[in-house]
Amino acid sequence: MKRKIKVKGALKAYLQWPVMLSLLLIAMNLSIHLVDRQAGIIMTGFVIVYVLIALFLYFFKRPYIVGDLIRYAADYGQVQKQLLKEMALPYAVLDYDGRLLWGNNEFLDMIENEFKAQKSISNIFPEITEAVLPRDMQDQTVPLLRGNNYYKVVLRKIIAEDFSENSPWGYQDEDMDFSDANSLIAMYIYDETEIKSLIKQNNDQKMITGLLYIDNYEEALESIDEVRRSLLIALVDRKINKYMQSIDAIVKKLEKDKYIFVFKQKYLPQLQANKFNLLEEVRAVNIGNEMSVTISIGLGVHTDSYQVSYEYARAAIDLALGRGGDQAVVKEGEKLLYYGGKSIQLEKSTRVKARVKAHALKEFVEAKDKVVIMGHAIGDVDSFGAGIGIYRIAKTLNKKAHIVINEVTTSVRPLMNRFINNPEYEDDMFLKSEQAMGIVDNNTLLVIVDVNRPNYTECKELLSLTKTIVILDHHRQTGEAIENAVLSYIEPYASSSCEMVAEILQYIGDGLRLKQVEADAMYSGVMIDTNNFLTKTGVRTFEAAAFLRRNGADVTRIRKSFRSDMDEYKVKAEAISATEVYLEHFAITVCSSAGVSSPTVLGAQVANELLNITNIRATFVLTEFNDKIYLSARSIDEVNVQLIMERLGGGGHMSVAGAQFTNCTQAEAMYNLKATLSAMKQEGEL
């Protein structure tokens, strides 16, 4: 018995139209009967014939019509299926767990192994893991790289309400389970190789603006005979021009020691790969000059316009010079990359800059009602001494002055005690952060000493409470800087902030005279930061020390104040005895903070002591204090510890640097340090 095929919808209505029209003809026949009986009889005959034909077509021809329609639909479905199977776009259907159910010819040719894909699509495309399979109606996009071709895979969840016994995907699978709401995953693969290639070509053609400055032009020329000066300049020019030709750059000399150049972005990876070896090539130029010529480079990359690229290059070159020169800085938005910076920054022989800065500082002090001085958190002797020097400037100019200091370390306490309860100084000379925030306003001059990073200051909140900020520091700059400073005097070649302030004091005015206790504090800062005049000392360092000695600084009294007690000496000895020598030349140890009031200071002292060991190029001391891990790094001249600390989020000088770790254990900090040293050694940075 044949199963009756039900027809519904528009097709059913279409087949029923002849029967419906029969009713209309019957009504017409009755109307004609009323007009003319004979005509009505004739019309009745025709109506009967029409109704018989309509019923015959509906009941007897209907199966044949429906059959033809079904055959047409089947043929249409086969065409549709064939088009899908031969579609040029690779297309596949996966089950809920990422197993291949069906794929068109293009997809099957691409994967080559259909059996592996039926187990899991990740066997073919490792990038398509279970985590990226769509679990909602949101499409997932996964990039693929196969050989030299780039693909974009779009995964889309599809819901099938009912499944017939015959799978619509081309084959049957008795074990198929569509329990997750009958969901499948459609997979489309788009070839983006040509698009990626065109994007790369477009990016490669973009122009990058760069600035190149000779750091020590005047000093280098003065170190050579006048006859050979033009030859030295010519050799440096030749090195620069030859290097620029290798990257197809246009270079123009702006001034005697300044250049601007433009080149295509495709050469940037080449420059980064050879670490801007122009720095070394220029430094190697030697025709009898006692001082090597060094250069600084600033680049602004990945910008939308040449103007923005130039602004980035200006910011990058300023940062390179602020870090001591002899390096390249690449600025990409907020991201900064540093190259070079391995040579020791030589001090400038002229004090013109110090005199100009001193006069500017004097004007700012005179224009404000009060002066607030702030150093870095957990202040050291250099920070304290520099603050005392600025305090003396303010008092000489008859201004109210305060020094912000929260935590007094053991090294600072002996000096600070000489100011407390001293009738020559006010009771509010030293303030805590909370007290300082209550008095700072727009009519206050905020002077920051011995630090140029906002997060490292004694009280970061003060930076937003006044618009007049002055920075005096000797640490190399990083990407994190204090914004909107009206006066910034940052000289990495200086041995200490106390040295810089001592120079400024000499240009403030004839009426300025340091008191003995103030001279002691500043002289102590120079001594500590130079490790008793053993590191980073130049002619100007000793000139500053001589000025402080003339103002009453006493070396014997200072030495007595820095003696350690027995407990601290034992902790220091234990840290030294537990030292590990890593990679043959790096001394690493942990300094205990138990029973020590200022463990960070003690850690720095241990780092200095370890430098006296033969074959040690750099020392690293970890100290846990106030839920943070402090890392002190020291070297003499063979390793730039600043570059190492910057990779760990810190900074400093070439020979004196440090870093801080939060939410980190000593073991994790030790691992990060060793991993960084190993990586830099492999890269040739050490």
ZAVODO-594505 format. One record per residue: residue in three letters; x, y, z of N, C-alpha, C in turn. Coordinates in steps of 0.2 Angstrom, whole numbers, plus 5000, padded with zeros to 4 digits. Layout:
REM ZAVODO-594505
ALAXYZXYZXYZ...
//
This chain:
REM ZAVODO-594505
MET500449945000500050005000500450065000LYS500350104995500750164994500550215000ARG501150245003501050295008500750365005LYS500250385007499950445005500350505006ILE500550545001500950605001500550665002LYS500650695008500250755009500550815006VAL500150855003500350915000500150975004LYS500551025006500251085010500651145007GLY500351195010500651265008500351285002ALA500851324998500651364992500451304987LEU500851254987500751204982500051174982LYS499751154989499151134990498551174987ALA498651244989498151294986498151294979TYR498751294976498851294968498451234965LEU498551174968498151114965497451124966GLN497151154972496451164973496151214969TRP496451254966496151314962495651294957PRO495751234953495151214948494551204952VAL494551164958493951154962493651214964MET494051264967493751324969493351364964LEU493651364958493351394952492651364950SER492651294951492051264950491451294954LEU491551314960491051344964490851414960LEU491351444958491151514954490751504948LEU490851444944490551434938489751414940ILE489751374945489051354947488651414949ALA488951464953488551524954488351564948MET488851564943488751594937488151564933ASN488151494933487651454930486951474933LEU486851474939486251494942485951564940SER486451604940486251674938486051674930ILE486351634926486051634919485351604919HIS485251554923484651514923484051564925LEU484251614929483751664931483551714925VAL484051724921484051764915483651734909ASP483951674908483751634902483751564903ARG483151524904483151454906483551414901GLN483451424894483751384889484551394889ALA484751454890485451464890485751434897GLY485351434902485551404908485751334908ILE485251294904485351224903485951214899ILE486051254894486751244890487351254895MET487251304899487851324903487951264908THR487451234910487451184915487851124913GLY487751104906488151054903488951064903PHE489051124901489751144901490051144909VAL489651164913489951164920490051094923ILE489651054921489750984923490350954920VAL490450964914491050944911491650974914TYR491651034916492251074919492351044926VAL491851024930491951004936492250934936LEU491950894931492250824930493050824929ILE493150874924493850874922494350894928ALA494050944932494450974938494550924943LEU493950884944494050824949494550774947PHE494550754940494950704938495650734938LEU495850794937496550814937496750824945TYR496250834949496450844956496650774960PHE496150724958496250664961496650614958PHE496650614951497050564947497650584945LYS497750654943498450674941498850704946ARG498550714952498950744958499550704959PRO499550644960500150604962500750614957TYR500550614950501050624945501350694946ILE500950744947501150814948501650824954VAL501450794959501850794965502450754964GLY502450704961503050664959503550704955ASP503250734950503750774946504050834950LEU503650864955503950914959504450884963ILE504350824966504850794970505450784967ARG505450754960505950744956506350804955TYR506050854953506350924952506750944958ALA506450934964506750964970507350914972ALA507350854970507850804971508450834966ASP508250844960508750864955509150934957TYR508650974960508951044962509351034968GLY509250984973509650974979510250944977GLN510250894972510950864969511350924966VAL511050974963511451024960511751064965GLN511351084970511551124976512151084980LYS512051024981512550984984513250984980GLN513150974974513750974969514051044969LEU513651094969514051164970514351164976LEU514051144982514451154988515051114989LYS515051054986515551004986516151034982GLU515951064976516551094972516651164973MET516451194978516551264979517251274980ALA517551334978518251344978518451364985LEU517951384990518151404997518151335001PRO518651315004518651265009518151265014TYR517751215014517151215019517051145022ALA516951145029516851085032516351095037VAL516051035039515551035045515850985050LEU515951015057516150975062515650965067ASP515750905071515250895077515450945083TYR515050935088515150985094515850975097ASP516150915096516750905099517350915094GLY517250945088517750965084517950905079ARG517550855078517750795074517450815067LEU517750795062517550815055516950765053LEU516450795051515850755048515850755041TRP515950815038515950815030516350875028GLY516650875022517050925020517050925012ASN517050985009517050985002517650964999ASN517750964992518350934989518950984991GLU518851044991519351094992519651084999PHE519251075004519451065011519850995011LEU519550945008519850875008520550875005ASP520650915000521250914996521750955001MET521551005005521951045009522251005015ILE521750955018521950925024522350855023GLU522250825017522550765014522450705018ASN522350715025522150655029521550655032GLU520950635029520350635032520150595038PHE520550545039520450495044520650535051LYS521250565051521450605057520950665058ALA520650695053520250745055519550725058GLN519350655056518750635059518850615066LYS519450605068519550595076519550665079SER519950715076519950775079520250825074ILE519850885073520150935068520850955070SER520950955077521550985080522150945077ASN522050875075522550835073522850865066ILE522450905063522650935056522851005057PHE522451045061522551115063522651115070PRO523251115073523451115080523151185083GLU523051235079522851295082522151295084ILE521751245081521051245083520951195088THR520951225094520951185100520151185103GLU520051145108519351135110519151205113ALA519651245115519551305119519251365114VAL519451355107519151405102518551385099LEU518351325100517751295096517151345099PRO516651365095516151405097515651365101ARG515451395107514951365111514351405112ASP514351465108513751505108513651525100MET513251575099513151595092513651645090GLN514151655094514651705092515251675088ASP515351695082515851665078516551675081GLN516951615080517651615082518151625076THR518651665076519151675071519851645073VAL520151605069520751575071521251585065PRO521851625067522351625061522751565060LEU522851545054523251485053523851505048LEU524451465049524951475045525251405043ARG525151395036525351325034525851335028GLY526451315029526951335024527051405024ASN527051435018527151505017526451545016ASN525851505017525251535016524851555023TYR524551605023524151625029523451615028TYR523051595033522351575032521951605038LYS521351625037520951635042520351585043VAL520251555048519751505049519151535053VAL518551535050517951555054517551495056LEU517451495063517051435065516351465068ARG515851435065515151455066514751405069LYS514351415074513951365077513251365073ILE513051305071512351305068511951255071ILE511251265072510851225075510351195070ALA510351125070509951085066509351055070GLU508751075069508151045073508050975073ASP508050945066507950875065508450845060PHE508650785061509050755057508750685054SER508750685048508450625045508950565045GLU508650505044509050445044509650455040ASN509550485034510150495029510450555031SER511150555032511450615034511550665028PRO511350725029511350775023512050795022TRP512550775026513250795024513650745020GLY513250695018513550655013513750575015TYR513650565021513750495023513350485030GLN513350425032512950405038513450385043ASP513250395050513650385056513150365061GLU513150295063512650275068512850295075ASP513450315076513750335082513650415084MET513350445079513350515079512850535085ASP513050585089512650605095512650685095PHE512050705094511850775093511450795099SER511750775105511350795111511350865113ASP511950905111511950975113511551015108ALA510851005109510451045106510451035098ASN510650975096510750965089511251015085SER511851035089512251085086512851055082LEU513051095077513551075073514051135072ILE514651125069515051185069515251185061ALA515051245058515251255051515951285051MET516451265047517151285046517251315039TYR517451385039517651415033518351435033ILE518751415028519451435028519551485022TYR519851545024519951595019520651605018ASP520951605012521651615011521751695011GLU522151715015522351785016523051795014THR523451755011524151755009524251825005GLU523851835000523951894996523751954999ILE523251955004523052015008523652035012LYS523851975016524451985020525052015017SER525151985011525752015007525652085005LEU525052105003524952175001525052215007ILE524752195013524852235019525552245021LYS525952195020526652195022527052245017GLN526852235011527152285006527052355008ASN526352365010526152435011526552465017ASN526552415023526952435029527652445027ASP527952405023528652415022528852475018GLN528352505014528452565011528352625015LYS528152615021528052675025528752705027MET528752775028529352805030529452815037ILE530052805040530252815047530652875047THR530552925052530952985053531452965059GLY532052985058532552975063533053035064LEU533253045070533753095072534353065074LEU534953095072535553065075535953125077TYR536153125083536653175086537253145088ILE537853185087538453165090538453195097ASP538553155102538553165109539053215111ASN539653205109540253235112540653275107TYR540353305102540653335097541253385099GLU541153435103541653475105542153445109GLU542053405114542553365118542953325114ALA542653285109543153245105543553285100LEU543353345098543853385094544353415098GLU544253435104544753465108545253405110SER545053345110545553295112546053275106ILE546053315101546453295095546853355092ASP547353355089547653405086547253445081GLU547353505080546853545076546953525069VAL547553505067547653485060547253425058ARG547053385063546753315061545953325063ARG545753385065545053385067544553375061SER544753405055544353405049544353335047LEU544853295048544953225046544453185050LEU544453195057544053155061543253175059ILE543153235058542453245056542253215050ALA542653215045542553185038542453105039LEU542853075043542753005044542152985048VAL541953025053541253015056540753025051ASP540753075047540253085041540253025037ARG540853005035540852945030540452885033LYS540652875039540352815042539552815043ILE539352875044538652895045538252885038ASN538552915033538252915026538352845023LYS538852805024538952745021538352695025TYR538252705031537752665035537052685032MET536952745031536252765028536152735021GLN536752735017536652705010536452635011SER536652595016536552525016535752515018ILE535452565020534652555021534252605017ASP534652625011534252665006533952725010ALA534352765014534052815018534252885015ILE533852935016534053005014534253035021VAL534853065021535153095027535353165025LYS535153205030535353275029535653305036LYS536153335035536553365041536253435043LEU535853435049535553495051536053545054GLU536453525058537053565061537653525061LYS538153555064538853515064538853455067ASP538353445072538353375076537653345076LYS537153365071536553345071536353325064TYR535953265063535753245057535053215057ILE534653225052534053195051534053145045PHE533653095046533653045040532953015040VAL532852985034532152955033532352895029PHE531952835031532052775027531452735027LYS531452675023530852635023530852595029GLN530152575031530052535037530352465036LYS530452445030530652375029531352365032TYR531752415032532452405035532452415042LEU531952425046531952425053532152365056PRO531852305054532052245057532852225056GLN533152255051533852245049534252285054LEU534052345056534352385061534352355068GLN533752335069533652305076534052235077ALA534152195071534452135072535252145073ASN535452195070536252215071536352265076LYS535752275080535852315086536152385085PHE535952415079536152485077536952485078ASN537252445074538052435075538352505072LEU537952545070538352615068538652645075LEU538252635080538552655087539252635088GLU539452575086540052545087540552565082GLU540252575076540752595070540952665071VAL540552705074540752775075541252775081ARG541052745086541552735092542252715090ALA542252675085542952645083543352685079VAL543052745077543452795073544052825078ASN544652815076545152835080545752855076ILE545952915076546552945072547052985077GLY546952955083547452985088547053025093ASN546353025092545953065097545853025104GLU545953055109545953025116545253005118MET544753045115544053025117543752995111SER543352945112542952915106542352955105VAL542252955099541652995097541052945098THR540452975101539852935102539252965099ILE538752935097538152955094537552935098SER537052965097536352945099535852945093ILE535452895093534952895088534252885091GLY533752925088533052925090532652905084LEU532152855084531752845079531052845081GLY530552865077529852865078529552815073VAL529252765075529052705070528252695071HIS527952665066527252645066526852705068THR526852755064526452815065526052825059ASP525552875060525052885054525252945050SER525752985052525953035048526753055050TYR527053085045527753105046527853155052GLN527353195053527453245058527453205065VAL526953155066526953115072527653075073SER527853045067528553015067529053055069TYR529053115067529653165069529553185076GLU528953195079528853205086529153145090TYR528953085088529153025092529953025091ALA530253045086530953035085531253095090ARG530953145090531253205095531253175102ALA530653145104530553115111531053065112ALA531253025107531652965108532352995108ILE532553045104533253065105533353105111ASP532853135114532953165120533053115126LEU532653065125532753005130533452975130ALA533652965124534352935123534852985126LEU534853045125535353095128535253095135GLY534653095138534453095145534753035148ARG534852975145535052915147535852915147GLY536152965144536852965144537152955137GLY536752955132536952955125537252885123ASP537652875117537952815115537452765114GLN536852775112536252725112535752745107ALA535352695105534752715100534152695104VAL533652735103532952735106532452725101VAL532052675101531552675096530852685099LYS530452735097529852745101529252725096GLU528852685099528252665095527652675099GLY527352725099526752745104527052755111GLU526752715115527052715122527652665123LYS527752625118528252575119528952605117LEU529452585121530152605120530552545120LEU531052545115531552495114532252535114TYR532752505118533352535119533952485116TYR534352515113534952485110535552515112GLY536152485114536752515115536752535122GLY537052595123537152625130537652585134LYS538152555131538652515135539252555138SER539352615135539952645136539852695142ILE540352715146540252755152540252825149GLN539752865152539552925150540152975153LEU540453015149540953055151540653125154GLU540953155159540653215161540853275157LYS540453325157540553385153541053425157SER541553455153542053495156541753565158THR541253585155540953655156540353655161ARG540353705165539853715170539253755168VAL539253775161538753825159538053805160LYS537953735159537253715160537053715167ALA537553705172537353705179537153775181ARG537553825178537453895180536753915177VAL536553895171535953915168535353885172LYS535453825174534853785178534853825185ALA535453845188535453875195535053935194HIS535153985189534754045189534054035188ALA533853975184533153965183532753945189LEU533153895193532853875199532753935204LYS533253975204533254035209532554075207GLU532454085201531854125199531154085201PHE531154025200530553985202530453985210VAL531053985214530953985221530754055223GLU530954105220530754175222530054195220ALA529754155215529154165213528554135217LYS528754085221528254045225528354065233ASP527854055236527754065244528154015248LYS528153955246528553895249528753845245VAL529253805247529653755243529553695247VAL529353635244529253575246529753525242ILE530253495246530753455243530553375244MET530653335239530453265240530953225236GLY531253165239531653125236531253055234HIS531653005233531352935232531152905238ALA530652855237530452815243531052775246ILE531052765253531552735257532152775255GLY532152845256532752885254533452865257ASP533952875253534552865255534952925257VAL535652925258535952985260536053035254ASP536053015248536153055242535453095242SER534953065242534253095242534153145248PHE534353125254534353175259534753235259GLY535453225257535853275256535653325251ALA535453305245535253345240534653385242GLY534153355246533653395249533853445254ILE534353435258534653485262534953545258GLY535253525253535553585249534953625246ILE534453595243533853635241533553675246TYR533553645252533253685258533653745260ARG534253735259534753795261534553855255ILE534453835249534353885244533653925246ALA533153885248532553915249532553965255LYS532953945260533053985266533454045265THR533954035260534354095258533954145255LEU533354125251532954165248532354185252ASN532354175258531854185263531154155261LYS531154095260530554055258530453995263LYS529853985265529753925269529853865265ALA530153815269530353755265530253695270HIS530053635266529953575270530253515266ILE530453465269530753405266530253345268VAL530053315263529553255264529953195264ILE529953165270530253095271529853055276ASN529652995274529252955277529652905282GLU530052865278530452805282531152825282VAL531352835288532052855290532552795290THR532952785285533452725286533952735290THR534352675292534852685297535452725294SER535552735288536052775285535852845285VAL535252865285535052935285534952955292ARG534752915297534552935304535152975307PRO535752955307536252995311536253065308LEU536153075301536253145299535553185301MET535053145300534353185302534353205309ASN534653165313534553175320534953245322ARG535353265318535753325319535353385317PHE534753375314534353435312533753435317ILE533553375319532953375324533153405330ASN532653445333532753475340533353525339ASN533553545333534053595333533753665332PRO533953705337533653775337533653815331GLU534153795326534253835320533753815315TYR533453765316532953735311532253725314GLU531753745310531053735312530853665313ASP530353665318530053595319529753555314ASP529453595309529153565303529553565297MET530253565298530753555293530553485289PHE530453435293530353365290529553355290LEU529253325285528553315285528453245282LYS527853215285527653155282527253165275SER527053115272526653125265526053155267GLU525653135272525053165274525053235275GLN525553255279525653325281525753365275ALA526253345270526453375264525853385260MET525353335259524853345255524353405257GLY524353415264523953465267524153535265ILE524853545264525053615263525253635256VAL525353585251525553595244524953625240ASP525053675237524553705233524853735226ASN524453775222524753795216525253855217ASN525353875223525853925225526453895229THR526553835227527053795230527553765225LEU528153775226528653745221528853675224LEU528753625220528953555222529553535218VAL530153525222530753505220530853435221ILE530953395216531153325216531853305215VAL532153275220532853265219533053185219ASP533553165216533753095216533253045213VAL532753065209532353025206531953055200ASN531853025195531453055189530853005187ARG530652955191530152915190529552925195PRO528952945193528452965197528252905203ASN528252845200528052795205528652775210TYR529252805210529752795214529852855219THR529452905218529452965223529152945230GLU529352995235529152985242528452985242CYS528153035238527353045239527153065232LYS526853015228526653025221526153075220GLU525653075226525053115225525253195225LEU525853215227526053285227526153305220LEU526253265215526353285208525753315205SER525153295208524553325205524253385209LEU524653395214524353455218524653525217THR525153525213525453585211525753585203LYS525753635200525953645193526653655192THR526953675197527653705197528153645200ILE528453605195528853545198529553555195VAL530053545199530753545197531053485198ILE531453455193531753385194532553395194LEU532853375199533653375199533853295200ASP534153265195534253195196534953175192HIS535253125194535853095190535653025188HIS535053005188534952935186534752935178ARG534852885175534652885168533852885167GLN533652915162532952925161532652855158THR532052845160531652785157531052805153GLY530652765150530052785147529552815152GLU529552795159529152825164529452885166ALA529152945165529353005167528853055170ILE529153105174528653145178528453205172GLU527853205171527553255166527553325169ASN527553375164527453445165527953475170ALA528553455170529053485175529253555171VAL529253605175529453665172530253675172LEU530553635175531353635175531553565176SER531953535172532153465172532953465171TYR533353455176534053445176534253375178ILE534353335172534553265173535153255170GLU535653235173536353225170536653165173PRO536553115168536853045170537553045172TYR537953085169538653085170538853105177ALA538453145181538553165188538553105192SER539053105197539153055202538553045207SER538253105208537653105213537253165213SER536653165216536253225216536553275220CYS536953255225537253305230537853345226GLU538153315221538653345217538253395213MET537753385210537353425205537153485210VAL536853475216536553525220537153575222ALA537753545224538353575226538553625221GLU538553605214538653655209538153715208ILE537553695209537053745209537053795214LEU537253775220537353815226537853875224GLN538353855221538853905219538653965215TYR538053955211537854005207537154045209ILE536954025215536354055218536454125220GLY536954135223537154205225537654215230ASP537954265231538554275236538354265243GLY537654275245537454275252537354205254LEU537454155250537254085252537854055255ARG537754025261538353995265538053935268LEU538353875267538053815270538353815277LYS537853785281538153765288538453705288GLN538853695294539253635294538853565294VAL538253565297537853505297537653495290GLU537453545286537253535279537753515275ALA538353545276538953525271539053445273ASP539053425279539153355281538653315277ALA538053335277537453295274537653285266MET537753335263537953335256538553295254TYR539053305258539653275257539553195258SER539153175263538953105264538653075258GLY538253115255537853095249538353075243VAL538853125242539353105237539753045239MET539953045245540352985247540052915246ILE539352915248539052855247538952835240ASP538652875236538552865229539152845225THR539752875227540352855223540752805227ASN540452775232540752715236541452745238ASN541452795242542052825244542552855238PHE542252885233542552915227542952855223LEU542652795223542952745219542552735212THR541952755212541552745206541252815203LYS541252815197540852875194541152945196THR541752945198542053015200542453045194GLY542253115194542653155189542953215192VAL543153255188543453315190542953355194ARG542353365191541853405194541553375201THR541653305201541453275208541953305213PHE542653305212543053325217543053405218GLU542853435213542753505214542153525218ALA541553485218541053485222541153465229ALA541653415230541853395236542253445240ALA542653485236543053535238542653595241PHE542153605237541653665239541353645246LEU541153585247540853565253541353565259ARG541953545257542453545262542553615265ARG542553665260542653735262542153755266ASN541553725265540953745269540853715276GLY541453675278541453645284541353565285ALA541253535279541153465279541753425282ASP541653385287542153345291542153275289VAL542653245286542753175284542653135290THR543053145295543053105301542453095304ARG542053155305541453145308540953105303ILE540953115297540553085292540653005293ARG541352985293541452915293541252885300LYS541252915305540952895312540252875311SER539852925308539152915307538952855303PHE539352835299539252775295539452705297ARG539752705303539952645305539352595307SER539352535306538852485307538852455314ASP538252435316538252395322538452325321MET538552285326538852215326538252175322ASP537652185324537152135321537152145313GLU537152205311537152225304537752195301TYR538352195304538952175301538852095300LYS538552065305538551995305538051975299VAL537452005298537051995292537352005286LYS537752055285538152075279538652015278ALA539051985283539451935282539151875280GLU538551855283538151795281537951805274ALA537751855271537551865264538151855260ILE538751885262539351875257539551795257SER539451765263539751695263539251655259ALA538551675258538151635255538051645247THR538551685245538551715238538651655233GLU538251655228538251605222538551645216VAL539051615213539351645207538951615201TYR538651655197538151625192538551645185LEU538551595180538851615174539551635174GLU539951615179540651625180540851695183HIS540351745181540651815182540051855186PHE539551825188538951865192538851835199ALA538951885204538851865211538151875213ILE537851825215537151835217537051815224THR536651845228536551825235535951855238VAL535751835244535151865247535351885254CYS535151955255535251985261534651985266SER534751955272534151945277533952015279SER533352015281533052085283532852075291ALA532952015293532752005300533252035305GLY532952075309533352115314533752175312VAL533552195305533952255302533452305301SER533552365303533052415302533052445295SER533652445291533652465284533952415280PRO533652355278533952305274534152325267THR533752375264533952395257534652425257VAL534752465262535452495262535952445263LEU535852395268536352345269536452305263GLY535852295259535952255253536452295248ALA536352355247536752395243537452395245GLN537652395252538252385254538552315253VAL538152265253538452195251538652195244ALA538152225240538352225233538952265231ASN539152315235539752355234540352305236GLU540252275242540852235244540952175239LEU540452145236540652085232541052105226LEU541052175224541352195218542152185219ASN542352175225543052175227543352105225ILE542952055223543151985222543351985215THR543951945214544251945207543751905202ASN543751925196543351905191542551915191ILE542351945196541651965197541552025193ARG541052025188540952085183540352125186ALA539852085189539252125192539052085198THR538752125203538452085209537652105209PHE537352055212536652065213536452045220VAL536052085224535852065230535152075231LEU534752025233534052025234533852035242THR533452075243533252095250532452095250GLU532152065255531452065256531252115261PHE530852165260530652215265530052245263ASN529552255268528952285267528552255261ASP528552185261528152145256528352155249LYS528952175248529252185242529952155242ILE530252135236530852115235531252165231TYR531852195235532252245232532852215229LEU533052235223533652205220534152265219SER534752255222535252305221535852275216ALA535952305211536452285206537052335206ARG537652305205538252345205538752315200SER539152355197539652335192540252385193ILE540852375190541352425189541352455182ASP541552415177541552445170541352395165GLU541352325166541252275161540552265159VAL540052275164539352265163538952325164ASN538452335160537952385161537352355165VAL537352365171536852335175536152375174GLN536252435172535652475171535152435165LEU535452405160535152375155534852305158ILE535152275162534852215166534252235170MET534352285174533852305178533252335174GLU533352365169532752385165532352325162ARG532652275161532252215158531852185164LEU532052205170531652175176531252235179GLY531152285175530652345177530952395181GLY531652395182531952445186532352495182GLY532952515184533352565181533952585185GLY534252635183534852665187535452685182HIS536052675184536652695180536952635177MET537452645173537852585171538152545176SER538352575181538752535187538352525193VAL537752565194537352565200536652565198ALA536252515199535552505197535152465202GLY534552465201534152425205533452415202ALA533052365206532352355204531952325210GLN531252335209530852315214530352255211PHE530152205215529652155213529152155218THR528552165216527952155220527552095219ASN527252065224526852005223527251955220CYS527851945223528351895221528751875227THR528951805226529351775231530151785230GLN530551775235531251785233531451735228ALA531251675229531351615224531151635217GLU530551665216530351695209530851745207ALA530951795211531451855209532151825207MET532351775211533051745209532951715202TYR532451675201532351645194532351695189ASN531951745190531851805185532551835183LEU532951845188533551875187534051825183LYS534051765185534551715182534251705175ALA533651705174533351695167533551755162THR533551815165533751875162534451875160LEU534851855165535551855164535751805158SER535451745158535551695153535351715146ALA534751745146534451775140534951825137MET535151875141535551925138536251905136LYS536551845140537151825138537051785131GLN536551755130536451715123536351775118GLU536051825119535951885114536551925113GLY537151905117537751945116537752015120GLU537252025124537152085128537652095134LEU537852035136538352035142539052015140
//
